[in-house]
């Protein structure tokens, strides 16, 4: 019997494990830790969404992988209402959170050895992991022209960016779509922060007609309700785009049992039909962002990009990422080092503003000169 090859052999070490000693250091602060390292929601799930979950709790049968017709209609309505995107009937599907989709889409699309998956140089680590799980080759590259003869099968786009908050404009997105279509590659756009533009910045979906010329061929957009509606604990997300690709993924997901629970589908519909709670949550984040950004700048930190999303991309002159992590941990503040997202982030840290108002205020006071 041959030696079993563990799947973990393909994967890098889990980066967040390296942050553990700094978390312990920050927790020693007399007033407790201010954890700004992970962008996890801390505010309550809106009552109407909890009620929708409870109302759908009596669901003894198997849910639909494709999502209920009502949920699909709500997804389509939200995309059209909020982002000017009109998708074909049936070209949407709920997923068990967006990280699940990011990690498994290369595999579900049939990629493997010999395929190249391109992702941004500063990027959510799961783009790389998803390529490795499929047996494909991940390549970090912002300039697609530099890739040469590599057989690129999939290109990841992330705007607004995690970790930098950078927003890609329509001309940039059009070039990516055109480049990929000339080579028969699929473009998957991670748009989890699309609703969170600041200071007049309006991020645009890759499915918008100004970007894709009215056709969604070979395009998929991923959206999450974790940030917009505080549903990270519900694992509520969805994909939309090319009807042929969505149908292909539906067939595979049915075989694999990748199904969003029926009560969660009910809560998703309620969330997508209501823009009021999302606007209220965005205002909470706006206030926290302003407080932290002002405090960091007042303490001599530089803020780059950060025009959208839930993070500030910050650097300390003369200090690398881990030096900055160390300095902040001594003040009881935990942040994520930029090199978690690629070597290009070695001089910066990612600062989440998803903590409570009280913890954000505590961080700002500790940063005061």
NUTOR-287285 format. One line per 8 residues: their letters; for each residue y, x, z of N, C-alpha, C, O. Coordinates in steps of 0.1 Angstrom, whole numbers, plus 5000, padded with zeros to 4 digits. Layout:
NUTOR-287285
a) Y X Z Y X Z Y X Z Y X Z  ...
END
This chain:
NUTOR-287285
xxxxxxxx) 4988 5008 5000 5000 5000 5000 5012 5009 5000 5014 5018 5008  5022 5006 4991 5034 5014 4989 5043 5012 5001 5043 5002 5008  5052 5022 5003 5061 5021 5014 5072 5011 5011 5078 5011 5000  5075 5002 5020 5085 4992 5018 5099 4998 5017 5102 5006 5026  5107 4994 5007 5120 4999 5006 5129 4988 5012 5130 4977 5007  5136 4991 5023 5145 4982 5029 5158 4979 5021 5163 4988 5015  5162 4966 5021 5174 4963 5014 5186 4970 5019 5195 4973 5012  5186 4973 5032 5197 4979 5039 5199 4993 5033 5210 4999 5035
xxxxxxxx) 5189 4999 5027 5190 5012 5021 5201 5012 5010 5207 5023 5007  5203 5001 5004 5213 5000 4993 5228 4998 4998 5237 5000 4991  5229 4995 5011 5242 4991 5017 5248 5002 5025 5242 5010 5031  5262 5002 5025 5269 5011 5034 5268 5007 5048 5263 4996 5051  5272 5015 5058 5272 5012 5072 5282 5001 5073 5293 5000 5066  5280 4992 5083 5289 4981 5085 5302 4987 5091 5301 4992 5103  5314 4986 5084 5325 4994 5089 5331 4990 5102 5336 4998 5110  5329 4977 5106 5336 4972 5118 5329 4978 5131 5335 4978 5141
xxxxxxxx) 5317 4983 5129 5311 4990 5141 5319 5002 5146 5318 5005 5157  5326 5008 5136 5333 5020 5140 5346 5017 5148 5352 5026 5154  5349 5004 5148 5361 5000 5156 5358 4997 5171 5368 4995 5178  5346 4997 5174 5342 4993 5188 5349 5001 5199 5354 4995 5208  5349 5014 5198 5356 5022 5209 5370 5019 5210 5376 5020 5221  5377 5016 5199 5391 5013 5199 5394 4999 5205 5404 4996 5212  5384 4990 5203 5385 4977 5209 5384 4978 5224 5391 4971 5232  5374 4987 5229 5373 4989 5243 5386 4995 5249 5390 4991 5260
xxxxxxxx) 5392 5004 5242 5404 5010 5247 5415 5000 5248 5422 4999 5258  5417 4992 5237 5427 4981 5238 5425 4971 5249 5435 4966 5254  5412 4968 5252 5409 4958 5262 5413 4963 5276 5413 4955 5285  5415 4976 5277 5419 4982 5290 5434 4979 5294 5438 4981 5305  5441 4974 5285 5456 4971 5287 5457 4961 5299 5449 4952 5299  5467 4963 5307 5468 4954 5319 5470 4940 5315 5465 4931 5323  5476 4937 5304 5478 4923 5300 5468 4919 5289 5470 4908 5283  5457 4926 5288 5446 4922 5279 5449 4927 5264 5460 4931 5261
xxxxxxxx) 5438 4926 5257 5439 4930 5243 5446 4919 5234 5445 4907 5236  5453 4925 5224 5458 4916 5213 5450 4920 5201 5453 4931 5195  5441 4912 5197 5432 4915 5186 5438 4910 5173 5437 4898 5170  5443 4919 5165 5449 4916 5152 5441 4923 5141 5446 4926 5130  5428 4925 5144 5419 4933 5134 5412 4924 5124 5409 4928 5113  5409 4911 5128 5402 4902 5120 5410 4889 5117 5416 4884 5126  5410 4885 5105 5418 4873 5102 5411 4860 5104 5408 4852 5095  5407 4858 5117 5399 4846 5120 5409 4835 5126 5417 4839 5134
xxxxxxxx) 5408 4823 5122 5417 4813 5128 5415 4811 5143 5404 4812 5148  5426 4808 5150 5425 4805 5164 5431 4792 5168 5430 4787 5179  5437 4785 5158 5443 4772 5161 5433 4761 5159 5423 4763 5152  5435 4749 5166 5425 4739 5165 5422 4734 5151 5431 4734 5143  5410 4729 5149 5407 4722 5137 5414 4708 5138 5413 4701 5148  5421 4704 5128 5429 4691 5128 5419 4680 5132 5408 4679 5128  5425 4671 5140 5417 4660 5145 5411 4651 5134 5399 4647 5135  5418 4649 5123 5413 4641 5112 5401 4648 5106 5392 4641 5101
xxxxxxxx) 5400 4661 5105 5389 4668 5099 5377 4667 5109 5366 4665 5104  5379 4668 5122 5368 4667 5131 5363 4653 5131 5350 4651 5132  5371 4643 5129 5367 4629 5128 5358 4627 5116 5348 4620 5116  5363 4633 5105 5355 4632 5092 5341 4638 5094 5331 4633 5089  5341 4650 5101 5328 4656 5103 5319 4647 5112 5307 4645 5108  5324 4641 5122 5317 4632 5131 5312 4620 5123 5301 4615 5125  5321 4614 5115 5317 4602 5107 5306 4604 5098 5298 4595 5094  5304 4617 5093 5293 4620 5084 5281 4626 5091 5272 4631 5085
xxxxxxxx) 5281 4626 5105 5271 4632 5112 5257 4626 5111 5247 4632 5112  5257 4613 5108 5244 4605 5107 5240 4608 5092 5240 4598 5084  5235 4619 5089 5230 4623 5076 5216 4629 5076 5214 4641 5075  5206 4620 5078 5193 4625 5079 5186 4630 5066 5177 4638 5067  5192 4627 5055 5186 4632 5042 5192 4645 5038 5202 4650 5043  5185 4651 5028 5191 4663 5022 5204 4661 5015 5205 4651 5007  5214 4670 5017 5226 4668 5010 5225 4673 4996 5215 4680 4992  5235 4671 4988 5235 4675 4974 5240 4689 4972 5251 4692 4978
xxxxxxxx) 5233 4698 4966 5238 4712 4964 5251 4712 4956 5260 4720 4959  5252 4703 4947 5264 4702 4938 5276 4696 4946 5287 4697 4942  5273 4690 4958 5284 4683 4965 5284 4668 4961 5281 4665 4950  5289 4660 4970 5290 4646 4967 5300 4644 4956 5309 4652 4954  5299 4633 4948 5309 4630 4938 5323 4629 4944 5333 4633 4938  5324 4624 4956 5337 4622 4963 5343 4636 4966 5355 4638 4964  5335 4645 4971 5340 4659 4974 5344 4666 4961 5355 4672 4960  5336 4664 4950 5340 4671 4938 5353 4665 4932 5361 4673 4927
xxxxxxxx) 5355 4652 4934 5368 4647 4929 5379 4652 4938 5390 4654 4932  5377 4654 4951 5388 4659 4959 5391 4673 4956 5403 4677 4956  5381 4681 4952 5383 4695 4948 5392 4695 4935 5402 4703 4934  5388 4687 4926 5395 4687 4913 5409 4682 4915 5419 4687 4909  5411 4672 4924 5424 4667 4927 5433 4677 4933 5445 4678 4930  5428 4684 4943 5435 4695 4950 5440 4706 4940 5451 4710 4941  5430 4710 4932 5434 4721 4922 5445 4716 4913 5454 4724 4910  5444 4704 4908 5455 4699 4899 5468 4697 4907 5479 4701 4902
xxxxxxxx) 5467 4691 4918 5479 4688 4926 5487 4700 4931 5499 4701 4930  5479 4709 4937 5485 4721 4943 5488 4733 4934 5497 4741 4936  5479 4734 4924 5480 4747 4916 5480 4745 4901 5479 4755 4893  5482 4733 4896 5483 4730 4882 5471 4734 4874 5472 4738 4862  5459 4733 4880 5446 4737 4874 5438 4724 4871 5436 4717 4881  5434 4722 4859 5426 4711 4856 5412 4716 4851 5411 4722 4840  5402 4713 4859 5389 4718 4855 5380 4706 4849 5383 4695 4852  5370 4710 4841 5362 4700 4835 5354 4692 4845 5351 4698 4856
xxxxxxxx) 5350 4681 4842 5341 4673 4851 5329 4680 4854 5322 4685 4845  5326 4682 4867 5314 4688 4871 5315 4703 4873 5305 4710 4877  5327 4709 4870 5328 4724 4870 5333 4729 4883 5341 4738 4884  5328 4722 4894 5332 4726 4908 5319 4725 4916 5310 4717 4913  5318 4733 4927 5307 4732 4936 5310 4738 4949 5316 4749 4950  5306 4732 4960 5309 4737 4974 5299 4749 4976 5288 4750 4971  5304 4758 4985 5296 4770 4989 5296 4771 5004 5305 4766 5011  5287 4778 5010 5285 4780 5024 5295 4791 5029 5290 4802 5033
xxxxxxxx) 5308 4788 5028 5318 4798 5030 5320 4806 5018 5311 4806 5009  5331 4814 5017 5333 4822 5005 5326 4835 5006 5323 4841 4995  5324 4840 5018 5317 4854 5018 5303 4853 5013 5298 4862 5006  5296 4842 5015 5283 4840 5009 5283 4840 4994 5275 4847 4988  5293 4834 4988 5295 4834 4974 5298 4848 4969 5292 4852 4959  5307 4855 4975 5311 4868 4971 5299 4877 4971 5296 4885 4962  5291 4876 4982 5279 4885 4983 5268 4883 4973 5261 4892 4969  5266 4870 4970 5254 4866 4962 5257 4863 4947 5247 4861 4940
xxxxxxxx) 5269 4861 4944 5272 4857 4930 5266 4867 4919 5261 4863 4909  5268 4881 4921 5262 4890 4912 5247 4888 4910 5242 4888 4899  5240 4885 4921 5226 4883 4920 5223 4870 4914 5214 4869 4905  5230 4859 4918 5227 4846 4912 5231 4845 4897 5225 4837 4890  5239 4854 4892 5243 4855 4878 5234 4864 4870 5236 4866 4858  5224 4869 4877 5213 4877 4870 5217 4891 4868 5210 4898 4860  5227 4897 4874 5231 4911 4873 5221 4919 4880 5214 4915 4890  5219 4932 4875 5210 4941 4882 5213 4955 4877 5224 4959 4873
xxxxxxxx) 5202 4963 4876 5203 4977 4872 5209 4978 4858 5205 4971 4849  5218 4987 4856 5225 4988 4843 5238 4981 4842 5245 4983 4833  5240 4971 4851 5253 4964 4851 5263 4970 4860 5260 4975 4871  5276 4970 4856 5287 4975 4864 5295 4963 4869 5299 4954 4861  5298 4964 4881 5307 4954 4888 5320 4961 4892 5319 4970 4900  5331 4957 4887 5344 4963 4889 5351 4955 4900 5352 4943 4899  5357 4962 4910 5365 4955 4920 5378 4964 4922 5378 4975 4919  5388 4958 4929 5400 4966 4931 5398 4978 4940 5388 4979 4948
xxxxxxxx) 5406 4988 4939 5404 5000 4947 5406 4998 4961 5400 5004 4970  5415 4989 4965 5417 4984 4978 5411 4970 4979 5417 4961 4973  5400 4968 4986 5393 4955 4984 5385 4951 4996 5381 4959 5003  5383 4938 4997 5373 4932 5006 5360 4939 5004 5355 4939 4993  5354 4945 5014 5341 4953 5012 5330 4946 5006 5321 4952 5000  5329 4932 5007 5318 4925 5002 5317 4925 4987 5306 4922 4982  5327 4928 4980 5326 4929 4965 5316 4940 4962 5307 4939 4954  5318 4951 4969 5309 4963 4967 5295 4959 4972 5285 4962 4965
xxxxxxxx) 5294 4953 4983 5281 4949 4989 5273 4940 4980 5261 4941 4977  5280 4930 4974 5274 4921 4965 5268 4927 4953 5257 4924 4948  5275 4937 4947 5269 4944 4936 5257 4952 4940 5247 4952 4932  5257 4958 4952 5246 4966 4956 5234 4957 4959 5222 4961 4956  5236 4945 4965 5225 4936 4967 5218 4932 4954 5206 4931 4954  5225 4931 4944 5220 4928 4931 5213 4940 4924 5206 4938 4914  5215 4952 4929 5210 4964 4922 5220 4969 4911 5216 4978 4904  5232 4963 4910 5241 4967 4900 5250 4979 4906 5248 4983 4917
xxxxxxxx) 5259 4984 4898 5267 4995 4902 5281 4991 4904 5288 4986 4895  5286 4992 4917 5300 4988 4920 5309 5000 4916 5306 5012 4918  5321 4996 4910 5331 5006 4906 5344 5001 4911 5348 4990 4908  5351 5009 4919 5365 5006 4923 5375 5011 4913 5376 5023 4911  5382 5002 4907 5392 5006 4896 5403 4996 4895 5400 4984 4893  5415 5000 4895 5426 4991 4893 5430 4991 4878 5435 4981 4873  5427 5003 4871 5430 5003 4857 5418 5002 4849 5409 5011 4848  5416 4990 4843 5404 4988 4835 5402 4997 4823 5391 5000 4819
xxxxxxxx) 5413 5001 4818 5412 5010 4806 5406 5023 4809 5401 5030 4800  5405 5027 4822 5399 5040 4825 5384 5039 4827 5378 5050 4829  5378 5028 4824 5364 5026 4827 5355 5032 4815 5343 5034 4817  5361 5034 4804 5354 5040 4793 5343 5031 4788 5344 5019 4787  5331 5037 4785 5320 5030 4778 5311 5022 4788 5301 5016 4783  5314 5022 4801 5305 5015 4810 5303 5001 4806 5313 4994 4802  5291 4996 4808 5288 4982 4805 5292 4973 4816 5285 4971 4826  5305 4968 4816 5310 4960 4826 5306 4946 4825 5308 4940 4814
xxxxxxxx) 5299 4940 4835 5294 4927 4834 5302 4917 4842 5302 4905 4839  5309 4922 4852 5317 4913 4861 5329 4921 4866 5328 4933 4870  5340 4914 4867 5353 4919 4872 5357 4910 4883 5359 4898 4881  5360 4916 4895 5365 4909 4906 5381 4910 4906 5386 4921 4904  5387 4899 4908 5402 4899 4910 5404 4892 4923 5398 4883 4927  5414 4897 4931 5417 4892 4944 5433 4891 4945 5439 4901 4948  5438 4880 4943 5453 4878 4944 5455 4864 4950 5451 4854 4945  5462 4864 4962 5467 4874 4970 5456 4883 4975 5445 4879 4978
xxxxxxxx) 5460 4896 4977 5450 4906 4981 5447 4906 4995 5456 4905 5004  5434 4908 4999 5430 4912 5012 5425 4927 5010 5415 4929 5003  5432 4937 5015 5440 4936 5027 5455 4937 5025 5463 4935 5034  5460 4939 5013 5475 4943 5011 5484 4932 5010 5496 4934 5012  5480 4920 5007 5489 4909 5005 5496 4909 4991 5505 4902 4989  5492 4918 4983 5498 4920 4970 5494 4908 4961 5483 4903 4961  5504 4903 4953 5502 4892 4944 5503 4897 4930 5512 4904 4926  5493 4893 4922 5492 4897 4907 5499 4886 4899 5496 4875 4901
xxxxxxxx) 5509 4890 4891 5516 4881 4883 5508 4876 4871 5497 4881 4868  5513 4866 4864 5507 4861 4852 5504 4871 4841 5493 4871 4836  5513 4880 4838 5510 4890 4828 5498 4899 4831 5489 4902 4823  5497 4903 4844 5486 4912 4848 5473 4904 4847 5463 4909 4842  5473 4892 4852 5461 4884 4852 5456 4881 4837 5444 4881 4834  5466 4878 4829 5463 4876 4814 5456 4888 4808 5446 4887 4801  5461 4900 4812 5455 4912 4806 5440 4914 4811 5432 4918 4803  5438 4911 4824 5424 4912 4829 5415 4902 4822 5404 4906 4818
xxxxxxxx) 5419 4890 4820 5411 4880 4813 5409 4884 4799 5397 4883 4794  5419 4889 4792 5417 4893 4778 5408 4905 4777 5399 4905 4768  5409 4915 4786 5400 4926 4786 5386 4922 4788 5377 4927 4780  5384 4914 4797 5370 4909 4800 5364 4901 4789 5352 4903 4786  5372 4893 4783 5366 4884 4772 5363 4893 4760 5353 4889 4753  5370 4903 4758 5367 4912 4746 5354 4919 4748 5348 4923 4738  5349 4920 4761 5337 4927 4764 5326 4917 4769 5315 4922 4772  5328 4905 4769 5318 4895 4773 5316 4895 4788 5305 4891 4793
xxxxxxxx) 5325 4900 4796 5324 4901 4810 5329 4889 4817 5337 4882 4812  5323 4886 4829 5327 4875 4837 5338 4880 4846 5337 4891 4852  5348 4871 4848 5359 4874 4858 5357 4864 4870 5357 4852 4867  5356 4869 4882 5356 4861 4894 5368 4864 4902 5370 4875 4906  5376 4854 4904 5389 4855 4911 5387 4850 4925 5385 4838 4927  5389 4858 4935 5388 4854 4949 5402 4849 4953 5412 4858 4955  5404 4836 4955 5417 4830 4957 5418 4824 4970 5425 4813 4972  5412 4830 4980 5411 4824 4994 5425 4822 5000 5427 4814 5009
xxxxxxxx) 5435 4830 4996 5448 4830 5002 5459 4824 4992 5470 4827 4994  5454 4817 4982 5463 4812 4972 5475 4804 4977 5485 4804 4971  5472 4796 4988 5482 4787 4993 5492 4794 5002 5502 4788 5007  5490 4807 5005 5498 4814 5015 5508 4824 5009 5507 4836 5013  5516 4820 5000 5527 4828 4995 5539 4827 5004 5542 4817 5010  5546 4839 5006 5558 4839 5015 5570 4843 5007 5569 4849 4996  5582 4839 5012 5595 4844 5006 5596 4840 4992 5601 4848 4983  5592 4828 4988 5593 4823 4974 5582 4828 4965 5582 4824 4953
xxxxxxxx) 5573 4836 4970 5562 4841 4961 5552 4830 4959 5547 4824 4969  5549 4826 4947 5539 4816 4944 5527 4822 4936 5528 4824 4924  5517 4825 4943 5505 4831 4936 5499 4821 4926 5501 4809 4928  5493 4826 4916 5488 4818 4905 5473 4820 4903 5468 4831 4904  5466 4809 4901 5452 4809 4899 5448 4815 4885 5456 4813 4876  5437 4822 4885 5432 4827 4872 5429 4815 4862 5427 4817 4850  5427 4803 4868 5423 4792 4860 5435 4784 4855 5434 4775 4847  5447 4789 4858 5460 4783 4854 5461 4785 4838 5458 4796 4834
xxxxxxxx) 5465 4775 4831 5466 4776 4816 5475 4788 4812 5473 4793 4801  5485 4791 4820 5494 4803 4816 5486 4816 4816 5490 4825 4809  5475 4816 4824 5467 4828 4825 5456 4828 4815 5454 4838 4808  5449 4817 4813 5436 4817 4806 5438 4810 4793 5427 4807 4786  5450 4806 4789 5452 4799 4776 5444 4786 4775 5440 4782 4764  5442 4779 4786 5436 4766 4786 5421 4765 4785 5415 4755 4785  5414 4777 4785 5400 4777 4785 5394 4785 4797 5399 4796 4800  5385 4780 4804 5379 4786 4816 5366 4794 4813 5359 4797 4822
xxxxxxxx) 5364 4796 4800 5351 4803 4796 5351 4817 4803 5360 4825 4803  5339 4819 4810 5336 4832 4817 5345 4834 4829 5347 4846 4833  5351 4824 4834 5360 4825 4846 5355 4816 4858 5351 4805 4856  5355 4822 4870 5352 4815 4882 5363 4818 4892 5366 4830 4894  5368 4808 4899 5377 4810 4910 5370 4805 4923 5363 4795 4923  5372 4813 4934 5366 4810 4947 5377 4806 4956 5388 4812 4957  5375 4795 4964 5385 4790 4973 5379 4788 4987 5367 4784 4987  5386 4790 4997 5381 4788 5011 5390 4778 5019 5402 4778 5017
xxxxxxxx) 5384 4771 5028 5392 4762 5037 5393 4769 5051 5398 4762 5060  5388 4781 5052 5389 4788 5065 5403 4790 5069 5407 4787 5081  5412 4795 5060 5425 4798 5064 5435 4786 5063 5442 4783 5072  5433 4778 5052 5442 4767 5050 5440 4756 5061 5450 4750 5065  5428 4754 5065 5425 4742 5073 5417 4746 5086 5412 4737 5093  5417 4759 5090 5410 4764 5102 5395 4760 5102 5390 4757 5113  5389 4761 5091 5375 4757 5090 5365 4769 5088 5355 4767 5083  5369 4780 5094 5360 4792 5093 5347 4789 5099 5337 4793 5094
xxxxxxxx) 5347 4782 5110 5335 4779 5117 5326 4768 5110 5314 4767 5114  5332 4761 5101 5324 4751 5093 5317 4758 5081 5308 4751 5075  5321 4770 5077 5317 4776 5065 5319 4767 5053 5309 4761 5047  5331 4765 5049 5335 4755 5039 5343 4761 5028 5355 4766 5031  5338 4762 5017 5344 4768 5005 5339 4762 4992 5330 4753 4993  5345 4766 4981 5340 4761 4968 5343 4770 4957 5352 4779 4958  5336 4768 4946 5339 4775 4934 5343 4765 4923 5340 4754 4923  5350 4770 4913 5354 4762 4901 5356 4771 4889 5359 4783 4891
xxxxxxxx) 5355 4765 4877 5358 4773 4865 5349 4769 4854 5349 4757 4850  5343 4779 4847 5335 4777 4835 5324 4767 4838 5315 4770 4846  5324 4755 4831 5313 4745 4833 5299 4751 4831 5290 4748 4839  5297 4760 4821 5284 4765 4818 5280 4775 4830 5268 4774 4834  5289 4783 4835 5285 4791 4846 5282 4783 4859 5273 4787 4866  5290 4773 4862 5288 4765 4873 5274 4758 4872 5267 4757 4882  5271 4753 4861 5258 4747 4859 5247 4757 4861 5237 4753 4867  5248 4769 4856 5238 4779 4858 5236 4782 4872 5225 4783 4877
xxxxxxxx) 5248 4784 4879 5247 4787 4894 5241 4775 4902 5234 4777 4912  5244 4763 4898 5239 4751 4904 5223 4751 4904 5217 4749 4914  5218 4754 4892 5203 4754 4891 5197 4765 4900 5187 4762 4906  5203 4777 4900 5197 4787 4909 5199 4784 4924 5190 4785 4932  5211 4778 4927 5213 4775 4941 5204 4763 4946 5200 4763 4958  5200 4754 4937 5191 4744 4941 5177 4750 4944 5171 4746 4954  5173 4759 4936 5160 4766 4939 5161 4773 4952 5151 4774 4960  5172 4780 4955 5174 4788 4967 5177 4780 4980 5178 4786 4991
xxxxxxxx) 5180 4768 4978 5184 4760 4990 5198 4763 4996 5200 4762 5008  5207 4768 4987 5220 4771 4992 5229 4758 4991 5235 4755 4981  5228 4751 5002 5234 4738 5003 5244 4737 5015 5241 4740 5026  5256 4732 5012 5266 4729 5023 5261 4716 5030 5259 4706 5024  5260 4717 5043 5256 4705 5051 5265 4693 5048 5277 4694 5046  5259 4681 5048 5266 4669 5045 5278 4666 5054 5289 4662 5049  5277 4668 5067 5289 4666 5075 5301 4675 5071 5312 4671 5072  5297 4688 5068 5308 4697 5064 5314 4693 5051 5326 4694 5049
xxxxxxxx) 5306 4687 5042 5311 4682 5029 5321 4671 5032 5332 4670 5025  5318 4662 5042 5328 4652 5046 5341 4657 5051 5351 4652 5048  5340 4668 5059 5352 4674 5065 5360 4681 5054 5372 4681 5054  5353 4687 5044 5360 4693 5033 5368 4683 5025 5379 4686 5021  5362 4672 5022 5369 4662 5015 5382 4658 5022 5393 4657 5016  5381 4655 5035 5392 4651 5043 5403 4662 5042 5415 4659 5042  5399 4675 5043 5409 4686 5043 5416 4687 5030 5428 4689 5029  5408 4685 5019 5414 4687 5006 5423 4675 5002 5433 4677 4994
xxxxxxxx) 5421 4664 5008 5429 4652 5005 5442 4652 5013 5451 4643 5010  5444 4661 5023 5455 4660 5032 5463 4674 5031 5458 4684 5035  5475 4673 5026 5483 4685 5025 5492 4687 5037 5497 4698 5039  5493 4677 5045 5502 4678 5057 5498 4688 5067 5506 4696 5072  5485 4687 5071 5480 4697 5081 5481 4711 5076 5483 4720 5084  5478 4713 5063 5479 4727 5057 5493 4732 5058 5495 4744 5061  5503 4724 5055 5517 4728 5055 5521 4732 5070 5528 4741 5072  5516 4724 5079 5519 4727 5093 5513 4740 5098 5519 4748 5105
xxxxxxxx) 5501 4743 5093 5494 4755 5097 5501 4767 5091 5503 4778 5097  5506 4765 5078 5513 4776 5071 5526 4779 5079 5529 4791 5080  5533 4770 5084 5545 4772 5092 5542 4780 5104 5550 4789 5108  5530 4777 5111 5527 4786 5123 5525 4800 5119 5529 4809 5125  5518 4802 5107 5516 4816 5103 5529 4822 5098 5531 4834 5101  5538 4815 5093 5551 4820 5088 5558 4826 5101 5564 4837 5100  5559 4818 5111 5566 4823 5123 5559 4835 5129 5566 4845 5133  5546 4836 5130 5539 4847 5135 5541 4860 5126 5543 4871 5131
xxxxxxxx) 5541 4857 5113 5543 4868 5104 5557 4874 5106 5559 4887 5107  5567 4866 5107 5581 4871 5109 5582 4879 5122 5589 4889 5122  5576 4874 5132 5577 4881 5145 5571 4894 5145 5577 4904 5150  5559 4895 5139 5552 4908 5139 5558 4918 5129 5560 4930 5132  5563 4913 5118 5569 4921 5108 5582 4927 5113 5584 4939 5112  5590 4919 5120 5602 4924 5126 5599 4934 5137 5606 4945 5138  5589 4932 5145 5586 4941 5156 5581 4954 5150 5584 4965 5156  5572 4954 5140 5567 4966 5135 5578 4975 5128 5579 4987 5130
xxxxxxxx) 5586 4968 5120 5597 4975 5114 5607 4981 5125 5612 4992 5123  5609 4974 5135 5618 4979 5146 5612 4991 5153 5620 4999 5159  5599 4992 5153 5592 5003 5159 5590 5015 5149 5583 5024 5153  5595 5014 5137 5595 5025 5128 5583 5024 5118 5580 5034 5112  5577 5013 5117 5566 5011 5108 5571 5007 5094 5581 5000 5093  5564 5011 5083 5567 5006 5070 5557 4995 5066 5545 4995 5070  5562 4985 5060 5554 4973 5055 5555 4973 5040 5565 4973 5034  5543 4974 5034 5542 4974 5019 5535 4961 5014 5527 4955 5021
xxxxxxxx) 5539 4957 5002 5533 4944 4997 5535 4933 5007 5546 4930 5011  5524 4927 5011 5524 4917 5022 5532 4905 5019 5536 4897 5027  5533 4902 5006 5541 4890 5001 5533 4877 5002 5539 4867 4999  5520 4878 5005 5512 4866 5006 5500 4870 5015 5497 4881 5018  5493 4859 5019 5481 4861 5027 5484 4861 5042 5494 4857 5046  5474 4866 5050 5475 4865 5064 5476 4879 5071 5473 4881 5083  5480 4889 5063 5481 4903 5069 5493 4910 5065 5500 4907 5055  5497 4920 5073 5507 4929 5070 5501 4943 5068 5492 4947 5075
xxxxxxxx) 5504 4949 5057 5499 4962 5053 5509 4972 5057 5519 4974 5051  5506 4979 5068 5515 4987 5075 5511 5002 5076 5499 5005 5076  5521 5010 5077 5518 5025 5078 5529 5031 5088 5540 5026 5089  5525 5042 5094 5533 5049 5103 5536 5063 5097 5526 5070 5095  5548 5066 5094 5551 5079 5088 5545 5091 5096 5547 5092 5108  5538 5099 5089 5532 5111 5095 5519 5108 5102 5513 5117 5109  5513 5096 5101 5501 5092 5108 5491 5086 5098 5495 5078 5090  5478 5090 5098 5469 5083 5090 5464 5071 5096 5468 5067 5107
xxxxxxxx) 5455 5064 5090 5450 5051 5094 5444 5051 5108 5448 5043 5117  5435 5061 5111 5429 5061 5124 5438 5066 5135 5437 5062 5146  5448 5074 5131 5458 5078 5141 5466 5066 5145 5470 5064 5156  5469 5057 5135 5477 5045 5138 5468 5035 5146 5474 5029 5155  5455 5034 5143 5447 5026 5151 5447 5031 5166 5447 5023 5175  5446 5044 5167 5445 5050 5181 5458 5047 5188 5458 5042 5200  5469 5049 5182 5482 5046 5188 5484 5032 5193 5488 5029 5204  5480 5023 5184 5482 5008 5187 5472 5004 5198 5475 4996 5207
xxxxxxxx) 5460 5010 5198 5450 5007 5208 5455 5011 5222 5452 5004 5232  5463 5021 5223 5468 5026 5235 5478 5016 5241 5481 5015 5253  5484 5007 5232 5493 4996 5236 5485 4983 5237 5491 4973 5239  5472 4984 5236 5464 4971 5238 5463 4963 5225 5460 4951 5226  5467 4969 5214 5467 4962 5201 5456 4967 5192 5456 4979 5189  5448 4959 5187 5437 4963 5178 5440 4959 5164 5442 4947 5161  5439 4968 5154 5441 4965 5140 5430 4972 5132 5422 4979 5138  5429 4969 5119 5419 4974 5111 5424 4986 5103 5435 4985 5097
xxxxxxxx) 5417 4997 5103 5421 5009 5095 5420 5006 5080 5411 4999 5076  5430 5011 5072 5430 5008 5058 5418 5013 5050 5415 5007 5040  5411 5023 5055 5400 5029 5047 5388 5020 5048 5378 5023 5042  5388 5010 5057 5377 5000 5056 5377 4993 5042 5366 4988 5038  5388 4994 5035 5389 4986 5022 5390 4996 5010 5393 4992 4999  5387 5009 5013 5386 5018 5002 5394 5031 5006 5403 5030 5014  5391 5042 5000 5398 5055 5003 5413 5054 5001 5420 5061 5008  5417 5046 4992 5432 5045 4990 5439 5039 5001 5451 5040 5002
xxxxxxxx) 5432 5034 5011 5438 5028 5023 5439 5037 5035 5442 5033 5046  5436 5050 5033 5435 5059 5044 5448 5062 5051 5448 5067 5062  5459 5058 5046 5472 5060 5053 5478 5047 5059 5489 5048 5064  5471 5036 5058 5476 5023 5063 5467 5016 5072 5455 5019 5073  5472 5005 5079 5464 4996 5086 5467 4982 5082 5477 4979 5077  5457 4973 5084 5459 4959 5082 5461 4952 5095 5453 4953 5104  5472 4945 5096 5475 4938 5108 5475 4923 5105 5483 4917 5098  5465 4916 5111 5464 4901 5110 5474 4894 5118 5477 4899 5130
xxxxxxxx) 5480 4883 5113 5489 4875 5122 5482 4861 5125 5489 4851 5125  5469 4862 5127 5462 4850 5130 5460 4848 5145 5453 4838 5149  5465 4856 5154 5464 4854 5168 5473 4843 5173 5482 4838 5165  5471 4839 5185 5480 4828 5191 5494 4832 5192 5497 4844 5191  5503 4823 5193 5517 4826 5195 5519 4835 5207 5527 4845 5206  5512 4833 5218 5514 4841 5230 5509 4855 5228 5516 4864 5232  5498 4857 5220 5493 4871 5218 5502 4878 5208 5504 4890 5209  5507 4871 5198 5517 4877 5189 5529 4882 5196 5534 4892 5193
xxxxxxxx) 5534 4873 5205 5546 4877 5213 5543 4889 5221 5551 4898 5223  5531 4889 5227 5527 4901 5236 5527 4914 5227 5532 4924 5232  5522 4913 5215 5522 4925 5206 5536 4929 5203 5539 4941 5203  5544 4920 5200 5558 4923 5196 5565 4930 5208 5573 4939 5206  5563 4925 5220 5569 4931 5232 5564 4945 5234 5572 4954 5238  5551 4947 5232 5546 4961 5234 5551 4971 5223 5551 4983 5225  5554 4966 5211 5559 4974 5201 5574 4978 5202 5579 4987 5196  5581 4971 5211 5595 4973 5212 5598 4988 5217 5591 4993 5226
x) 5608 4994 5210 5611 5008 5214 5615 5010 5228 5618 5021 5233
END
